[in-house]
Amino acid sequence: MIREIKTTVTLFSLFLMFSCGTVKMNTSDLFKNETSFELTIWDEIHSQDTTVIKSIHPDSEIITQLKDWIANNSWEWIERPYSNVEPRALLKGTNFEFLLYPEFVFINYRDTKGKMRQFFKLTDTERFYFITFKRKIHKDELLDLGFPELPIPR
């Protein structure tokens, strides 16, 4: 019985996800009229600990890299409201919000008609170390730093 319920819920979720269709993100609307941003980063271990960086300029390296990522990943966005789960990071302007979660991102912005739009995309969020200032060190980098390769337990 539980398996049937899980299967039904999964199929219904997939139906909702794909029946809504995916869209191409119009990057020209996203950062329009933004004069500065505020970045909030939540600590993954201690969720009460936050880092807040105020007044990030639209021409900063963070915003430039985010614009490049959005331009290179403009397809397959799903329009839907986001949950109230606390993100890893929030980059917020007057009409634009970028929410970074462990396995996906949300973009909220006000379009040219004044309507709030909310888009969701599954993605590898390790790519956003330029926002979180946290990056996992991969095995090759450990070797480059002079750390010996650790034996794999069997």
N, C-alpha and C positions, 0 to 999 in steps of 0.2 A: 504494500500500500504506500509506504513512504517513498519507495523507488518510483512508483507511478506519479506521485505528486511532484517529486523533484524533476522528473522527465517532462511533465506538463509545464511546470514553471519555467524550465530551461527553454523549451520550445516556444512558449509564449514570449519570453524575453527576447529570443532571437528574432521572432516574428516582428515584435515591436521595433527592434533595432533596425532591421533591414526594410521593413515596410515604410518607415519614415524616409528611407533613402539617405544617401550621402550627398553632400554639397561641396563645392569648391569655395574656400575661404577667400573673400574679397579683401585683400590686404590693404587696399587704398583707404578703406573706411576705418580700419582698426585704430590707427594712431592719430587720426585727424583731430585737430584742436587740442592736443595734449601738450601742456607746457612743462609738466614735471610729473614724476611718478614717486610712489612710496613702495618700498619693498619690505615685506615682513617674512622672516624665515623662522619656522618652528623647529626646535630641536627634536630629532626623531626619538630620542630616549626619554628626555624630560620635556613633555609637551607644554609645560608651563613656561619653559625658557624660550624666549623669542629674541631675535635680532631684528631691529627696525632701522632701515636706512631711508631717510627722508630726502626728498628733492633730488631724484635721479633725473638728469637732463635727457630729453628725447634723442640727443645725438651721442649719448654715452655708449660705451662698448657693450654694456648689458643689453640695451634696447636695440642696438645695431645687430648683435648676434641673434636676438629673439626675432627681429624682423626677417633676417636671413633664413632662420629655421622655418618660420611660418611660410615664407615664400617658397621654400623647397618642399614643404609638406602641406601645400594648400588644398589637396584633394582629400576626399573621404572623411570629411567632418560630419558629425551627426548633430543636428539641432535638437537640443533638449535641455530642460532645467537641471541644475546640478544639485547634489545632495548637501546636507549640512555637515558632512564629515570634514574635520579640520585638514587642510592641505599641508604639504611640506613648506610651500612658499606661496606668497600672494604678491603680485606686482600690480599696483593699482594707480590708475590715473583718474581724471575727471570722468571720462566716458569709456574707459577701457579697464578690464581686469584680466589678468592671466593667473590661473590657479594651477599649481603643480602638485599632483598626487603621486603616490608610488608607482602607478602603472599607466597613468593617463593624465591629460591636461584638459582644462576648460578655458575657453575664451568667452568673455562677456563684453559686449560693446553696444553703444548706441549708434544705430545706422543713420543714414542721411535723412530719413523720415522721422527720426526721433524715437524709433521703436528699439527697445532693448532686445538684443539677440544673444543667445547662449549656445555655444558649440562645444562638443566633446570629441576627443580623439585618443585612442589607445596609442601609446608610444613608449619608447625606451627613455625613461626620465633621467637616466644617468647622464644623458647628453646635456642636461641643463646645469652642469656644475658652475657655469658662468653666472647663474642666478643664486644657487645655494652655497657656492664656494666650498662644496664638499664633493669629493670625487673618490671613487673606489680605485685603489691601486691594483692594477692587473699583474699577473704573474710575470710577464715580460719586463714590466717596469721594475719589479722587485729585483729581478736578475740584473738589470741595468744599474740599479743602485748598489749592487754588490752583495745582496742577500742571497744566500745559497738556496737552491730549490729544496723545498721541504718534502720529505718522503710521504708518499700516499699510504695511509693505513689500509691494510688488507683484512 
